[in-house]
């Protein structure tokens, strides 16, 4: 890696939003975990791809959720939502919502942090509303 802490500006953005975060770096990645309105989120920057930053959240699917319906709802969201993509994760028991960015400098994402977090939160909420709709 180039010695630049890719996540420091996002830690600052979290502080500015009044959100508490924890940091967990290892040989592969820089990671931040945080909560917003009781929900858990993460931010990751991989050491082998220093310009890539991913912010996301994972949610358990409701018991009995039909795979075909889950896929239809995720596909519809992926087609119309800005920034966020939805995917099945961990043997199809969880849905993962992520925003993936390619940044020249870590500071680029900071002014957009609130909007990106809102997009994640809104997409997850919309997913579960649509999934439960008749």
C-alpha positions as CSV (number, residue, x, y, z in Angstrom):
1,X,0.0,0.0,0.0
2,X,1.1,3.6,-0.5
3,X,1.2,4.5,3.2
4,X,-2.0,6.6,2.9
5,X,-4.7,5.6,5.4
6,X,-7.6,5.2,3.0
7,X,-10.2,5.1,5.8
8,X,-9.1,8.1,8.0
9,X,-11.3,10.6,6.1
10,X,-14.3,8.2,6.5
11,X,-13.5,7.9,10.2
12,X,-13.7,11.7,10.3
13,X,-17.0,11.6,8.5
14,X,-18.4,9.1,11.0
15,X,-17.3,11.4,13.8
16,X,-18.9,14.4,12.2
17,X,-22.1,12.4,11.9
18,X,-21.9,11.6,15.6
19,X,-21.4,7.9,15.0
20,X,-19.1,5.7,17.1
21,X,-16.8,3.3,15.1
22,X,-14.2,0.6,15.8
23,X,-11.2,-0.1,13.6
24,X,-9.8,-3.5,12.8
25,X,-6.9,-3.6,10.3
26,X,-5.0,-6.7,9.3
27,X,-2.6,-7.8,6.6
28,X,-5.4,-7.9,3.9
29,X,-7.6,-4.9,4.7
30,X,-8.4,-1.8,6.7
31,X,-11.9,-2.2,8.3
32,X,-14.2,0.0,10.2
33,X,-17.4,-1.2,11.9
34,X,-20.1,1.3,13.0
35,X,-23.7,1.5,14.0
36,X,-26.3,3.9,12.7
37,X,-29.8,4.0,14.3
38,X,-29.1,0.6,15.8
39,X,-28.0,-1.1,12.5
40,X,-24.5,-2.4,11.9
41,X,-22.4,-1.2,8.9
42,X,-18.8,-1.7,7.7
43,X,-16.3,0.1,5.5
44,X,-13.4,-1.9,4.0
45,X,-10.3,-0.9,2.0
46,X,-8.2,-3.8,0.7
47,X,-4.4,-3.4,0.8
48,X,-3.9,-5.0,-2.6
49,X,-6.3,-2.5,-4.2
50,X,-5.8,0.8,-2.4
51,X,-8.2,2.8,-4.5
52,X,-11.2,0.5,-3.8
53,X,-13.4,1.3,-0.8
54,X,-16.6,-0.6,0.0
55,X,-19.2,0.4,2.5
56,X,-22.1,-1.9,3.4
57,X,-24.4,-3.8,5.7
58,X,-25.5,-7.4,5.9
59,X,-29.0,-8.5,7.0
60,X,-30.5,-11.9,7.7
61,X,-33.3,-12.9,5.4
62,X,-36.7,-13.5,7.1
63,X,-37.3,-17.2,7.7
64,X,-39.1,-18.8,4.8
65,X,-38.2,-16.0,2.3
66,X,-38.5,-17.5,-1.1
67,X,-35.3,-17.3,-3.1
68,X,-37.1,-16.4,-6.3
69,X,-38.9,-13.5,-4.7
70,X,-35.6,-12.3,-3.0
71,X,-33.9,-12.4,-6.3
72,X,-36.7,-10.4,-8.0
73,X,-36.7,-7.7,-5.3
74,X,-32.9,-7.5,-5.4
75,X,-32.8,-7.3,-9.2
76,X,-35.4,-4.5,-9.2
77,X,-33.4,-2.5,-6.6
78,X,-30.1,-3.1,-8.4
79,X,-31.7,-1.8,-11.6
80,X,-33.1,1.5,-10.2
81,X,-31.1,2.5,-7.1
82,X,-28.1,4.7,-7.2
83,X,-24.8,3.6,-5.7
84,X,-26.1,0.5,-3.9
85,X,-26.0,-3.1,-5.0
86,X,-27.7,-6.0,-3.3
87,X,-26.5,-9.6,-3.3
88,X,-27.2,-12.9,-1.6
89,X,-24.5,-13.9,0.8
90,X,-23.4,-16.8,3.1
91,X,-25.3,-19.7,1.5
92,X,-28.3,-17.5,0.7
93,X,-29.3,-16.8,4.3
94,X,-28.2,-13.1,4.3
95,X,-28.6,-10.2,1.9
96,X,-25.7,-7.8,1.6
97,X,-26.0,-4.2,0.5
98,X,-22.9,-2.4,-0.6
99,X,-21.6,0.8,-2.1
100,X,-18.3,0.3,-3.9
101,X,-16.1,3.2,-4.9
102,X,-12.9,3.7,-6.7
103,X,-11.1,6.7,-5.3
104,X,-8.0,8.6,-6.3
105,X,-7.6,10.0,-2.8
106,X,-9.4,8.9,0.4
107,X,-10.7,12.4,0.9
108,X,-13.0,12.1,-2.1
109,X,-15.6,10.1,-0.3
110,X,-15.8,12.2,2.8
111,X,-18.2,14.9,1.6
112,X,-20.6,12.2,0.2
113,X,-20.6,10.0,3.2
114,X,-24.0,11.0,4.5
115,X,-25.6,10.5,1.1
116,X,-24.0,7.1,0.6
117,X,-25.1,6.0,4.1
118,X,-28.6,7.2,3.4
119,X,-28.6,5.2,0.1
120,X,-27.5,2.1,2.0
121,X,-30.1,2.5,4.7
122,X,-33.0,3.4,2.3
123,X,-32.2,0.5,0.0
124,X,-32.2,-2.1,2.9
125,X,-35.4,-0.7,4.2
126,X,-37.0,-0.7,0.8
127,X,-35.8,-4.3,0.2
128,X,-37.6,-5.6,3.3
129,X,-40.8,-3.6,2.6
130,X,-41.0,-5.0,-0.9
131,X,-40.0,-8.5,0.2
132,X,-43.0,-8.5,2.6
133,X,-45.5,-7.0,0.2
134,X,-48.2,-9.3,-1.0
